[in-house]
């Protein structure tokens, strides 16, 4: 299920970026930049300051999908339960699933709004 959520998220991200930029190469570059920025922002020591700030990296879609994949791999036995992982990958899987679904819904709604406002002609 975690892989399916990941595929759906990145597909909706691609559709949103293609609708936004109306180009073939720009969405690929922007998606790569988004993933790189998310990775850099997740590793900042700023988030370890307080209990509230530790939840911020868990709201990033890549981290939420990573937490879902880690939970799945722990259930199957590929990762030992006592394995040490970054804090944002140890979140509860229902929260991670909810974060992914919210991002997917937001991207779908953004794509619909952008397509509705476009000047597409026959």
RAPE-V479386 format. One record per residue. N is the residue number from 0. SS is DSSP state (@ for helix, = for strand, . for the rest). Layout:
N;SS / N;SS
This chain:
0;. / 1;@ / 2;@ / 3;@ / 4;@ / 5;@ / 6;@ / 7;@ / 8;@ / 9;@ / 10;@ / 11;@ / 12;@ / 13;@ / 14;@ / 15;@ / 16;@ / 17;@ / 18;@ / 19;@ / 20;@ / 21;. / 22;. / 23;. / 24;. / 25;@ / 26;@ / 27;@ / 28;@ / 29;@ / 30;@ / 31;@ / 32;@ / 33;@ / 34;@ / 35;@ / 36;@ / 37;@ / 38;@ / 39;@ / 40;@ / 41;@ / 42;. / 43;. / 44;@ / 45;@ / 46;@ / 47;@ / 48;. / 49;. / 50;. / 51;. / 52;@ / 53;@ / 54;@ / 55;@ / 56;@ / 57;@ / 58;@ / 59;. / 60;@ / 61;@ / 62;@ / 63;@ / 64;@ / 65;@ / 66;@ / 67;@ / 68;@ / 69;@ / 70;@ / 71;@ / 72;@ / 73;@ / 74;@ / 75;@ / 76;. / 77;. / 78;. / 79;. / 80;. / 81;. / 82;. / 83;. / 84;. / 85;. / 86;@ / 87;@ / 88;@ / 89;. / 90;. / 91;. / 92;@ / 93;@ / 94;@ / 95;@ / 96;@ / 97;@ / 98;@ / 99;@ / 100;@ / 101;@ / 102;@ / 103;@ / 104;@ / 105;@ / 106;@ / 107;@ / 108;@ / 109;@ / 110;@ / 111;@ / 112;@ / 113;@ / 114;@ / 115;@ / 116;@ / 117;. / 118;. / 119;. / 120;. / 121;.
